[in-house]
Amino acid sequence: MGRIRRATPLQFILLVPFRSSMQAEIACHLLAFSAEPQPEATQREVRVSGSRLAIRLSADNLDQLRLSISSCVQELSVLIETMQHILPPFFFVSPRTMNGG
């Protein structure tokens, strides 16, 4: 029996707020160059809007999408932890704290 192929792939969008647009831009550049677990079956689109990082994951089937989501979340977690240890502390201070509020 033949498989029915979807006209549009399944998609998952992850919005990640950062404290600054610079943090979001750094994360975007680092994630843009990382490879998907199955590049022939999934796509990753990374964009920044202000201090928000938007990651759109697309795949033809649910298993591929799940694998892509899992990989992306793990990679994002490591990236954020690494950024917190490497970047100067003022990158991770709330603007209110810096302004005395």
N, C-alpha and C positions, 0 to 999 in steps of 0.2 A: 504494500500500500504506500502511495506517495505521501510525502510530507507537505503540508500547506505552509508556505512561507509568508510571513507577515509583510505587509506593504511598508510598515514603519517599525523600526526596532523598539524594544522595550527600553525605557529610560528611567534613570534615577538621578535626581538633582540634590546635591548636598550644599547647603549654604553655611559657611564658616565665618563667624564674626571675629575680627582681630581688633586690637586696641588702636591700630593706626593703619593708614593706607600703605605705609612703607612695609610693615610686616606682611600685609596681604600680598603686595607686589613681590616680595622676596619668596614667599611660599608659592606663589603662582609660577614664578620662573623656575623654581626647583621642581615642582610637580609637572610642569610642562615637558620637561626633558626625561622624565622617568617612563619606563616601559610598562605597558599593560601585560598581565600574565599570558593572555592569548590575543596578541595584537591583530591577528587576522579575523577574530570573532567579536572584538569589542572596540569601542572608541571612547576616548576621554577628551573632554573639552574643558579647559580651565580659564576662567576670566575673573577680573577684579572690578568691583564697582565700589568706589570709596574704600572703606575698610572691610568690605565683605569679599570673601573668596567664594566663587560659585564653581562647582565641579559638576559637570554633566557626564554621566556614564551611560553608554548605549550598548545594547547587545541584541542579538537575534533571538536568544532563548533565555529562560529564567536562570538556568544553572550558570551560564556564562556571566549573566548580570550579577548574580550572587558572588561569584568568584571575584569579579571586578570590584564590587562594593567592598568586600572583605579586604582585598589587597589595598585599595585606596585608603580606607579608614586606618589600616595598620600603618601604611606609609605616612599618612597625615599625622598620626599620633607620634611617630618617631621624629618627624620633621619639626613639629611644635616643641617637643621636648628638647631637641637639639638646638633649636633657635633660642630657647630660654636659657640654655647653658652657654651658648657662644656669643650671642649678641649682648651688647651692654645693657645693664639693668633698666636704663631709662626707656628702652624700647617696650618694656612690659609694665610700665607704671601707668596707671589710669590718668587721663588728662585732668580729672578733678583733683587728684592727689598732687599733681605738679603745680596746679594753680592755687593750692591752699584750700580747696573746697571740699 
